[in-house]
Amino acid sequence: MKVILDNGHGRDTAGKRSPDGRLREYAYTREMARRIAQDLKRQGIDVSLLVPEDTDVPLKERVERANRIYAETGKQAILVSIHVNAAGNGSTWFSARGWSVFVDPAASQDSERLATSIAEAAGNIGLTVRMETGGRNYWVSSLYICKHTNCPAVLTENLFQDNREDVDYLLSDAGKQAIVRLHVKGIIDYLNSL
């Protein structure tokens, strides 16, 4: 099974940063994707970084890349799209906090199981997992990357880039290790359940 890691946005995507500019989503998610990939590879898991470029690759092209990989692997791939959430447009601090994961409304059971596995890993390391109404530990939303990708797909929102406490944590060594660890643990737990 190949793990496809997608990192959110690009250097040229407006508003995807903390109000003080310390955290830029494109740089942070690329660093996390690289570190997650390294940890998974050390454990013998086949990994592909979907967007190695620093520029923002359009969603249609991201989906085409993911679907090509899925076809090339004989439909043996999953996709995890890594993001940092925001309550605004990057110009003001907000109080919204927490970690969340999304699947498409028409998601496969595999997508739902992958989302649950990663959410459980996030909760087990002490992050506040934002729960959707109804008690699920994942959210359902029509996000392009999840909707149009053929393989099981989830999108993680790793805390808030416009919350001071979340940004301080995300930029700390402990925070970076936690984000990597929850993705690696959740992905491995999902793969082991197959």
Secondary structure as UniProt FT lines:
FT   STRAND          2..7
FT   TURN            11..12
FT   TURN            14..15
FT   TURN            19..20
FT   HELIX           25..42
FT   TURN            43..44
FT   STRAND          46..49
FT   HELIX           59..72
FT   TURN            73..74
FT   STRAND          77..85
FT   STRAND          99..103
FT   TURN            105..106
FT   HELIX           109..124
FT   TURN            125..126
FT   TURN            133..134
FT   STRAND          139..140
FT   HELIX           144..148
FT   STRAND          153..160
FT   TURN            161..162
FT   HELIX           164..171
FT   HELIX           173..192
//
